[in-house]
Amino acid sequence: VWLFNRNAGGAENWGLVKQLTAPEAQSGDFFGFSLALDAEWLVAGATGDDQAGASAGRLHLFRRQQGGPDNWGYFG
């Protein structure tokens, strides 16, 4: 999942802020298949994650400012 911000790197420019990855991600997890975002939280779905059973899926939470200013840290 890539986060972009308007005016990052110049006026009217969409600059990359952060690339988010799921810990222990594996091929076929489909991390980022679904997303929900607000000012403080990002939820990324991984529909093929099988940690809880075959293709059970999983949600990954990221929180803004987790781990420092302007950072999106893994929350759980």
NUVO-373282 format. One record per residue: residue number from 1; residue in three letters; x, y, z of N, C-alpha, C in turn. Coordinates in nm, 4 decimals. Layout:
N
n: NUM | res: ALA | n.X: X | n.Y: Y | n.Z: Z | ca.X: X | ca.Y: Y | ca.Z: Z | c.X: X | c.Y: Y | c.Z: Z
...
***
This chain:
76
n: 1 | res: VAL | n.X: 0.0857 | n.Y: -0.1160 | n.Z: 0.0000 | ca.X: 0.0000 | ca.Y: 0.0000 | ca.Z: 0.0000 | c.X: 0.0904 | c.Y: 0.1224 | c.Z: 0.0000
n: 2 | res: TRP | n.X: 0.0652 | n.Y: 0.2147 | n.Z: -0.0914 | ca.X: 0.1424 | ca.Y: 0.3374 | ca.Z: -0.1006 | c.X: 0.0536 | c.Y: 0.4549 | c.Z: -0.0625
n: 3 | res: LEU | n.X: 0.1041 | n.Y: 0.5405 | n.Z: 0.0262 | ca.X: 0.0316 | ca.Y: 0.6607 | ca.Z: 0.0675 | c.X: 0.0936 | c.Y: 0.7819 | c.Z: -0.0008
n: 4 | res: PHE | n.X: 0.0097 | n.Y: 0.8607 | n.Z: -0.0650 | ca.X: 0.0527 | ca.Y: 0.9827 | ca.Z: -0.1310 | c.X: -0.0163 | c.Y: 1.1007 | c.Z: -0.0654
n: 5 | res: ASN | n.X: 0.0491 | n.Y: 1.2160 | n.Z: -0.0706 | ca.X: -0.0080 | ca.Y: 1.3376 | ca.Z: -0.0144 | c.X: 0.0029 | c.Y: 1.4486 | c.Z: -0.1181
n: 6 | res: ARG | n.X: -0.1044 | n.Y: 1.5216 | n.Z: -0.1336 | ca.X: -0.1043 | ca.Y: 1.6339 | ca.Z: -0.2273 | c.X: -0.0103 | c.Y: 1.7429 | c.Z: -0.1776
n: 7 | res: ASN | n.X: 0.0577 | n.Y: 1.8041 | n.Z: -0.2682 | ca.X: 0.1525 | ca.Y: 1.9118 | ca.Z: -0.2423 | c.X: 0.2792 | c.Y: 1.8632 | c.Z: -0.1708
n: 8 | res: ALA | n.X: 0.3017 | n.Y: 1.7334 | n.Z: -0.1660 | ca.X: 0.4265 | ca.Y: 1.6809 | ca.Z: -0.1110 | c.X: 0.5314 | c.Y: 1.6864 | c.Z: -0.2215
n: 9 | res: GLY | n.X: 0.6364 | n.Y: 1.7622 | n.Z: -0.1992 | ca.X: 0.7403 | ca.Y: 1.7763 | ca.Z: -0.3000 | c.X: 0.7134 | c.Y: 1.8874 | c.Z: -0.3993
n: 10 | res: GLY | n.X: 0.6160 | n.Y: 1.9745 | n.Z: -0.3705 | ca.X: 0.5878 | ca.Y: 2.0870 | ca.Z: -0.4585 | c.X: 0.4393 | c.Y: 2.1087 | c.Z: -0.4758
n: 11 | res: ALA | n.X: 0.4041 | n.Y: 2.2279 | n.Z: -0.5178 | ca.X: 0.2635 | ca.Y: 2.2640 | ca.Z: -0.5370 | c.X: 0.2000 | c.Y: 2.1764 | c.Z: -0.6438
n: 12 | res: GLU | n.X: 0.0807 | n.Y: 2.1295 | n.Z: -0.6165 | ca.X: 0.0027 | ca.Y: 2.0458 | ca.Z: -0.7084 | c.X: 0.0746 | c.Y: 1.9163 | c.Z: -0.7460
n: 13 | res: ASN | n.X: 0.1626 | n.Y: 1.8705 | n.Z: -0.6594 | ca.X: 0.2339 | ca.Y: 1.7453 | ca.Z: -0.6810 | c.X: 0.1818 | c.Y: 1.6411 | c.Z: -0.5822
n: 14 | res: TRP | n.X: 0.1652 | n.Y: 1.5191 | n.Z: -0.6280 | ca.X: 0.1289 | ca.Y: 1.4087 | ca.Z: -0.5396 | c.X: 0.2564 | c.Y: 1.3317 | c.Z: -0.5092
n: 15 | res: GLY | n.X: 0.3080 | n.Y: 1.3493 | n.Z: -0.3861 | ca.X: 0.4336 | ca.Y: 1.2855 | ca.Z: -0.3478 | c.X: 0.4118 | c.Y: 1.1659 | c.Z: -0.2583
n: 16 | res: LEU | n.X: 0.4981 | n.Y: 1.0675 | n.Z: -0.2739 | ca.X: 0.4924 | ca.Y: 0.9467 | ca.Z: -0.1916 | c.X: 0.5292 | c.Y: 0.9817 | c.Z: -0.0486
n: 17 | res: VAL | n.X: 0.4419 | n.Y: 0.9449 | n.Z: 0.0459 | ca.X: 0.4655 | ca.Y: 0.9700 | ca.Z: 0.1873 | c.X: 0.5234 | c.Y: 0.8457 | c.Z: 0.2532
n: 18 | res: LYS | n.X: 0.4662 | n.Y: 0.7311 | n.Z: 0.2231 | ca.X: 0.5066 | ca.Y: 0.6079 | ca.Z: 0.2921 | c.X: 0.4580 | c.Y: 0.4871 | c.Z: 0.2134
n: 19 | res: GLN | n.X: 0.5385 | n.Y: 0.3830 | n.Z: 0.2117 | ca.X: 0.4954 | ca.Y: 0.2541 | ca.Z: 0.1585 | c.X: 0.4747 | c.Y: 0.1620 | c.Z: 0.2780
n: 20 | res: LEU | n.X: 0.3544 | n.Y: 0.1100 | n.Z: 0.2916 | ca.X: 0.3203 | ca.Y: 0.0245 | ca.Z: 0.4046 | c.X: 0.3225 | c.Y: -0.1219 | c.Z: 0.3614
n: 21 | res: THR | n.X: 0.3766 | n.Y: -0.2042 | n.Z: 0.4481 | ca.X: 0.3761 | ca.Y: -0.3482 | ca.Z: 0.4240 | c.X: 0.3299 | c.Y: -0.4187 | c.Z: 0.5501
n: 22 | res: ALA | n.X: 0.2745 | n.Y: -0.5340 | n.Z: 0.5322 | ca.X: 0.2301 | ca.Y: -0.6133 | ca.Z: 0.6456 | c.X: 0.3459 | c.Y: -0.7003 | c.Z: 0.6939
n: 23 | res: PRO | n.X: 0.3657 | n.Y: -0.7064 | n.Z: 0.8255 | ca.X: 0.4675 | ca.Y: -0.7976 | ca.Z: 0.8749 | c.X: 0.4267 | c.Y: -0.9415 | c.Z: 0.8424
n: 24 | res: GLU | n.X: 0.5221 | n.Y: -1.0220 | n.Z: 0.8131 | ca.X: 0.4985 | ca.Y: -1.1636 | ca.Z: 0.7824 | c.X: 0.4131 | c.Y: -1.1832 | c.Z: 0.6583
n: 25 | res: ALA | n.X: 0.4094 | n.Y: -1.0846 | n.Z: 0.5695 | ca.X: 0.3297 | ca.Y: -1.0970 | ca.Z: 0.4468 | c.X: 0.3877 | c.Y: -1.2057 | c.Z: 0.3573
n: 26 | res: GLN | n.X: 0.2997 | n.Y: -1.2769 | n.Z: 0.2925 | ca.X: 0.3395 | ca.Y: -1.3825 | ca.Z: 0.2008 | c.X: 0.2669 | c.Y: -1.3644 | c.Z: 0.0689
n: 27 | res: SER | n.X: 0.3256 | n.Y: -1.4186 | n.Z: -0.0335 | ca.X: 0.2620 | ca.Y: -1.4157 | ca.Z: -0.1648 | c.X: 0.1245 | c.Y: -1.4813 | c.Z: -0.1551
n: 28 | res: GLY | n.X: 0.0272 | n.Y: -1.4205 | n.Z: -0.2132 | ca.X: -0.1081 | ca.Y: -1.4746 | ca.Z: -0.2091 | c.X: -0.1935 | c.Y: -1.4210 | c.Z: -0.0959
n: 29 | res: ASP | n.X: -0.1359 | n.Y: -1.3384 | n.Z: -0.0073 | ca.X: -0.2147 | ca.Y: -1.2789 | ca.Z: 0.1014 | c.X: -0.3085 | c.Y: -1.1701 | c.Z: 0.0490
n: 30 | res: PHE | n.X: -0.2745 | n.Y: -1.1098 | n.Z: -0.0625 | ca.X: -0.3513 | ca.Y: -1.0002 | ca.Z: -0.1225 | c.X: -0.3641 | c.Y: -0.8827 | c.Z: -0.0261
n: 31 | res: PHE | n.X: -0.2494 | n.Y: -0.8481 | n.Z: 0.0373 | ca.X: -0.2446 | ca.Y: -0.7331 | ca.Z: 0.1272 | c.X: -0.2833 | c.Y: -0.6073 | c.Z: 0.0506
n: 32 | res: GLY | n.X: -0.3765 | n.Y: -0.5302 | n.Z: 0.1061 | ca.X: -0.4229 | ca.Y: -0.4073 | ca.Z: 0.0439 | c.X: -0.5404 | c.Y: -0.4271 | c.Z: -0.0503
n: 33 | res: PHE | n.X: -0.5967 | n.Y: -0.5475 | n.Z: -0.0522 | ca.X: -0.7110 | ca.Y: -0.5758 | ca.Z: -0.1388 | c.X: -0.8266 | c.Y: -0.4812 | c.Z: -0.1100
n: 34 | res: SER | n.X: -0.8455 | n.Y: -0.4508 | n.Z: 0.0180 | ca.X: -0.9466 | ca.Y: -0.3519 | ca.Z: 0.0578 | c.X: -0.8820 | c.Y: -0.2552 | c.Z: 0.1557
n: 35 | res: LEU | n.X: -0.9267 | n.Y: -0.1297 | n.Z: 0.1514 | ca.X: -0.8676 | ca.Y: -0.0259 | ca.Z: 0.2352 | c.X: -0.9751 | c.Y: 0.0640 | c.Z: 0.2949
n: 36 | res: ALA | n.X: -0.9487 | n.Y: 0.1123 | n.Z: 0.4158 | ca.X: -1.0304 | ca.Y: 0.2165 | ca.Z: 0.4779 | c.X: -0.9322 | c.Y: 0.3141 | c.Z: 0.5412
n: 37 | res: LEU | n.X: -0.9541 | n.Y: 0.4427 | n.Z: 0.5203 | ca.X: -0.8594 | ca.Y: 0.5442 | ca.Z: 0.5656 | c.X: -0.9341 | c.Y: 0.6632 | c.Z: 0.6219
n: 38 | res: ASP | n.X: -0.8862 | n.Y: 0.7133 | n.Z: 0.7356 | ca.X: -0.9311 | ca.Y: 0.8430 | ca.Z: 0.7847 | c.X: -0.8069 | c.Y: 0.9212 | c.Z: 0.8256
n: 39 | res: ALA | n.X: -0.8213 | n.Y: 1.0294 | n.Z: 0.8973 | ca.X: -0.7082 | ca.Y: 1.1153 | ca.Z: 0.9295 | c.X: -0.6036 | c.Y: 1.0468 | c.Z: 1.0177
n: 40 | res: GLU | n.X: -0.6434 | n.Y: 0.9474 | n.Z: 1.0958 | ca.X: -0.5515 | ca.Y: 0.8870 | ca.Z: 1.1915 | c.X: -0.5262 | c.Y: 0.7385 | c.Z: 1.1690
n: 41 | res: TRP | n.X: -0.6173 | n.Y: 0.6676 | n.Z: 1.1055 | ca.X: -0.6072 | ca.Y: 0.5217 | ca.Z: 1.0918 | c.X: -0.6161 | c.Y: 0.4776 | c.Z: 0.9465
n: 42 | res: LEU | n.X: -0.5444 | n.Y: 0.3705 | n.Z: 0.9157 | ca.X: -0.5588 | ca.Y: 0.3024 | ca.Z: 0.7884 | c.X: -0.5777 | c.Y: 0.1546 | c.Z: 0.8194
n: 43 | res: VAL | n.X: -0.6798 | n.Y: 0.0946 | n.Z: 0.7609 | ca.X: -0.7057 | ca.Y: -0.0476 | ca.Z: 0.7751 | c.X: -0.6882 | c.Y: -0.1101 | c.Z: 0.6376
n: 44 | res: ALA | n.X: -0.6019 | n.Y: -0.2104 | n.Z: 0.6300 | ca.X: -0.5760 | ca.Y: -0.2793 | ca.Z: 0.5040 | c.X: -0.6158 | c.Y: -0.4257 | c.Z: 0.5191
n: 45 | res: GLY | n.X: -0.6994 | n.Y: -0.4716 | n.Z: 0.4285 | ca.X: -0.7414 | ca.Y: -0.6105 | ca.Z: 0.4294 | c.X: -0.6461 | c.Y: -0.6981 | c.Z: 0.3504
n: 46 | res: ALA | n.X: -0.6281 | n.Y: -0.8198 | n.Z: 0.3980 | ca.X: -0.5490 | ca.Y: -0.9213 | ca.Z: 0.3281 | c.X: -0.6372 | c.Y: -1.0448 | c.Z: 0.3165
n: 47 | res: THR | n.X: -0.7112 | n.Y: -1.0530 | n.Z: 0.2081 | ca.X: -0.8154 | ca.Y: -1.1557 | ca.Z: 0.1952 | c.X: -0.7617 | c.Y: -1.2981 | c.Z: 0.1892
n: 48 | res: GLY | n.X: -0.6371 | n.Y: -1.3157 | n.Z: 0.1482 | ca.X: -0.5822 | ca.Y: -1.4508 | ca.Z: 0.1350 | c.X: -0.4955 | c.Y: -1.4944 | c.Z: 0.2505
n: 49 | res: ASP | n.X: -0.4807 | n.Y: -1.4096 | n.Z: 0.3541 | ca.X: -0.3973 | ca.Y: -1.4459 | ca.Z: 0.4693 | c.X: -0.4552 | c.Y: -1.5698 | c.Z: 0.5362
n: 50 | res: ASP | n.X: -0.3679 | n.Y: -1.6656 | n.Z: 0.5669 | ca.X: -0.4179 | ca.Y: -1.7923 | ca.Z: 0.6224 | c.X: -0.3631 | c.Y: -1.8237 | c.Z: 0.7608
n: 51 | res: GLN | n.X: -0.3207 | n.Y: -1.7233 | n.Z: 0.8370 | ca.X: -0.2708 | ca.Y: -1.7473 | ca.Z: 0.9730 | c.X: -0.3788 | c.Y: -1.8067 | c.Z: 1.0629
n: 52 | res: ALA | n.X: -0.5027 | n.Y: -1.7694 | n.Z: 1.0425 | ca.X: -0.6125 | ca.Y: -1.8183 | ca.Z: 1.1272 | c.X: -0.6911 | c.Y: -1.9296 | c.Z: 1.0580
n: 53 | res: GLY | n.X: -0.6379 | n.Y: -1.9849 | n.Z: 0.9506 | ca.X: -0.7069 | ca.Y: -2.0892 | ca.Z: 0.8753 | c.X: -0.6969 | c.Y: -2.0590 | c.Z: 0.7270
n: 54 | res: ALA | n.X: -0.7245 | n.Y: -2.1552 | n.Z: 0.6462 | ca.X: -0.7116 | ca.Y: -2.1422 | ca.Z: 0.5012 | c.X: -0.7919 | c.Y: -2.0238 | c.Z: 0.4482
n: 55 | res: SER | n.X: -0.7209 | n.Y: -1.9255 | n.Z: 0.3930 | ca.X: -0.7816 | ca.Y: -1.8056 | ca.Z: 0.3343 | c.X: -0.8815 | c.Y: -1.7368 | c.Z: 0.4270
n: 56 | res: ALA | n.X: -0.8526 | n.Y: -1.7363 | n.Z: 0.5565 | ca.X: -0.9418 | ca.Y: -1.6722 | ca.Z: 0.6538 | c.X: -0.9414 | c.Y: -1.5210 | c.Z: 0.6384
n: 57 | res: GLY | n.X: -0.8293 | n.Y: -1.4668 | n.Z: 0.5911 | ca.X: -0.8178 | ca.Y: -1.3223 | ca.Z: 0.5778 | c.X: -0.7728 | c.Y: -1.2585 | c.Z: 0.7071
n: 58 | res: ARG | n.X: -0.7335 | n.Y: -1.1325 | n.Z: 0.6943 | ca.X: -0.6839 | ca.Y: -1.0602 | ca.Z: 0.8117 | c.X: -0.6917 | c.Y: -0.9108 | c.Z: 0.7857
n: 59 | res: LEU | n.X: -0.7082 | n.Y: -0.8344 | n.Z: 0.8928 | ca.X: -0.7029 | ca.Y: -0.6889 | ca.Z: 0.8863 | c.X: -0.5737 | c.Y: -0.6419 | c.Z: 0.9508
n: 60 | res: HIS | n.X: -0.5110 | n.Y: -0.5435 | n.Z: 0.8889 | ca.X: -0.3889 | ca.Y: -0.4833 | ca.Z: 0.9423 | c.X: -0.4183 | c.Y: -0.3366 | c.Z: 0.9711
n: 61 | res: LEU | n.X: -0.3827 | n.Y: -0.2922 | n.Z: 1.0915 | ca.X: -0.4076 | ca.Y: -0.1546 | ca.Z: 1.1330 | c.X: -0.2781 | c.Y: -0.0752 | c.Z: 1.1335
n: 62 | res: PHE | n.X: -0.2841 | n.Y: 0.0442 | n.Z: 1.0773 | ca.X: -0.1722 | ca.Y: 0.1373 | ca.Z: 1.0798 | c.X: -0.2240 | c.Y: 0.2676 | c.Z: 1.1392
n: 63 | res: ARG | n.X: -0.1392 | n.Y: 0.3316 | n.Z: 1.2204 | ca.X: -0.1810 | ca.Y: 0.4559 | ca.Z: 1.2851 | c.X: -0.0827 | c.Y: 0.5674 | c.Z: 1.2512
n: 64 | res: ARG | n.X: -0.1385 | n.Y: 0.6795 | n.Z: 1.2154 | ca.X: -0.0567 | ca.Y: 0.7969 | ca.Z: 1.1860 | c.X: 0.0132 | c.Y: 0.8444 | c.Z: 1.3124
n: 65 | res: GLN | n.X: 0.1330 | n.Y: 0.8913 | n.Z: 1.2996 | ca.X: 0.2184 | ca.Y: 0.9395 | ca.Z: 1.4088 | c.X: 0.2711 | c.Y: 0.8254 | c.Z: 1.4959
n: 66 | res: GLN | n.X: 0.2391 | n.Y: 0.7009 | n.Z: 1.4654 | ca.X: 0.2923 | ca.Y: 0.5861 | ca.Z: 1.5400 | c.X: 0.4394 | c.Y: 0.5707 | c.Z: 1.5008
n: 67 | res: GLY | n.X: 0.5298 | n.Y: 0.5916 | n.Z: 1.5940 | ca.X: 0.6717 | ca.Y: 0.5805 | ca.Z: 1.5648 | c.X: 0.7362 | c.Y: 0.7098 | c.Z: 1.5210
n: 68 | res: GLY | n.X: 0.6662 | n.Y: 0.8217 | n.Z: 1.5342 | ca.X: 0.7256 | ca.Y: 0.9514 | ca.Z: 1.5015 | c.X: 0.6346 | c.Y: 1.0358 | c.Z: 1.4159
n: 69 | res: PRO | n.X: 0.6670 | n.Y: 1.1648 | n.Z: 1.4038 | ca.X: 0.5852 | ca.Y: 1.2553 | ca.Z: 1.3245 | c.X: 0.5840 | c.Y: 1.2143 | c.Z: 1.1781
n: 70 | res: ASP | n.X: 0.4689 | n.Y: 1.2284 | n.Z: 1.1182 | ca.X: 0.4495 | ca.Y: 1.1967 | ca.Z: 0.9752 | c.X: 0.4814 | c.Y: 1.0520 | c.Z: 0.9415
n: 71 | res: ASN | n.X: 0.4714 | n.Y: 0.9645 | n.Z: 1.0388 | ca.X: 0.4953 | ca.Y: 0.8223 | ca.Z: 1.0156 | c.X: 0.3650 | c.Y: 0.7459 | c.Z: 1.0311
n: 72 | res: TRP | n.X: 0.3476 | n.Y: 0.6435 | n.Z: 0.9516 | ca.X: 0.2341 | ca.Y: 0.5521 | ca.Z: 0.9661 | c.X: 0.2916 | c.Y: 0.4199 | c.Z: 1.0156
n: 73 | res: GLY | n.X: 0.2759 | n.Y: 0.3935 | n.Z: 1.1445 | ca.X: 0.3336 | ca.Y: 0.2737 | ca.Z: 1.2045 | c.X: 0.2330 | c.Y: 0.1615 | c.Z: 1.2168
n: 74 | res: TYR | n.X: 0.2854 | n.Y: 0.0406 | n.Z: 1.2149 | ca.X: 0.1994 | ca.Y: -0.0772 | ca.Z: 1.2272 | c.X: 0.1462 | c.Y: -0.0854 | c.Z: 1.3697
n: 75 | res: PHE | n.X: 0.0171 | n.Y: -0.0995 | n.Z: 1.3824 | ca.X: -0.0485 | ca.Y: -0.1001 | ca.Z: 1.5127 | c.X: -0.0949 | c.Y: -0.2402 | c.Z: 1.5516
n: 76 | res: GLY | n.X: -0.1246 | n.Y: -0.3214 | n.Z: 1.4542 | ca.X: -0.1686 | ca.Y: -0.4574 | ca.Z: 1.4864 | c.X: -0.2558 | c.Y: -0.5174 | c.Z: 1.3809
***
